[in-house]
Amino acid sequence: MVSQCAIPVFDGLFFEHHNNTLVMDLLFELATWHAFAKLRLHAESTVRALETSTTRLGTALRKFQSTICTEFVT
């Protein structure tokens, strides 16, 4: 099986003053949400975990938008 994780690719790409940790946290939340979302069969516990993951992802995206996006012209 081939690993398909983007986190090692981005690790260290940004300087810490550009919040490398924040980028790594966002990538982790995206990967976690994606793993739950692509499950073909959910139990009550996985639905709750997906809901929690969605909340954490939203928080991470808003933090990314307010912190990182203001530092770069894209």
Secondary structure as UniProt FT lines:
FT   HELIX           7..10
FT   TURN            11..13
FT   HELIX           16..18
FT   HELIX           20..37
FT   HELIX           44..67
FT   HELIX           69..71
//
